[in-house]
Amino acid sequence: MTGYLGVARAIIAREFLRFVHQRERFVAALVRPLVWLLVFAAGFRAALGLSIIPPYQTYITYETYIVPGLCAMVLLFNGMQSSLSLVYDREMGSMRLLLTSPFPRWWLLLSRLLGATLISILQVYAFLGIAGLFGIVMPVWGYVAVLPGLLLSGLMLGALGLVLSSFISQLENFAGVMNFVIFPMFFLSSALYPLWKMAESSPLLRDICALNPFTHAVELIRFLLYLQMNWVALAWVVTSAIVMSAVAVWGYDPARGLMKRKA
């Protein structure tokens, strides 16, 4: 057991060291949601005119409403960027060296996934702190209660990145695929507008958004920030994380997975 923990600590420490040496990654992770929060929110607020938003039945501003969605955006982008670096490691050969270690492949990938998720959570709290400076605050205990939701959502979105990286062999192709995954997942969700509002214009679009795992990650974070629990969202996030992690482990199996066919 000590050996497993030592490997996990080493991999997580490597992720943090990489993050420290890539300061522009931290800045980009904060600028992107802040632009949405401080610039685009004004236009969306005028268009939607929301004041009382179910299921909370309390007055919250539109900026406060989209904060959970922007937190999930930070998790999504960081999960994809972490997987992008994983593709780079595979091209350089360090990923192959890691997978040939005597420890189980699932433990190595889980450690890598956990390290990326912890970094994402730090970025989310930095974003929430900056939003608070602009007067956009949530319930005090909500910042504590949301931590498990951030962890589960980060693991799910990071596992999605692992799945994509297992299918893509070249670094150049991964950047293009990210755009076809990130933006549809973000816009076809409840990050910017509630599903009940979307159903007024297109019930089909609302159903598509309801099947989007990212929607349930947003809702889980949103409910926890308001000290509530959405059990349906929790079940979706946990199930999606397990399925995506299993596919990622299979994809990185040199004997049966996609890496063998690429070789």
Sequence and secondary structure as in RCSB ss.txt:
>XXXX:A:sequence
MTGYLGVARAIIAREFLRFVHQRERFVAALVRPLVWLLVFAAGFRAALGLSIIPPYQTYITYETYIVPGLCAMVL
LFNGMQSSLSLVYDREMGSMRLLLTSPFPRWWLLLSRLLGATLISILQVYAFLGIAGLFGIVMPVWGYVAVLPGL
LLSGLMLGALGLVLSSFISQLENFAGVMNFVIFPMFFLSSALYPLWKMAESSPLLRDICALNPFTHAVELIRFLL
YLQMNWVALAWVVTSAIVMSAVAVWGYDPARGLMKRKA
>XXXX:A:secstr
 HHHHHHHHHHHHHHHHHHHT HHHHHHHHHHHHHIIIIIHHHHHHHH  SB TTT SB  HHHHHHHHHHHHHH
HHHHHHHHHHHHHHHHHTHHHHHHTSSS HHHHHHHHHHHHHHHHHHHHHHHHHHHHHTT    TTHHHHTHHHH
HHHHHHHHHHHHHHHHH  SHHHHHHHHHHHHHHHHHSSSSSS HHHHHTT HHHHHHHHT HHHHHHHHHHHHH
TT   HHHHHHHHHHHHHHHHHHHHHT TTTSHHHHH 
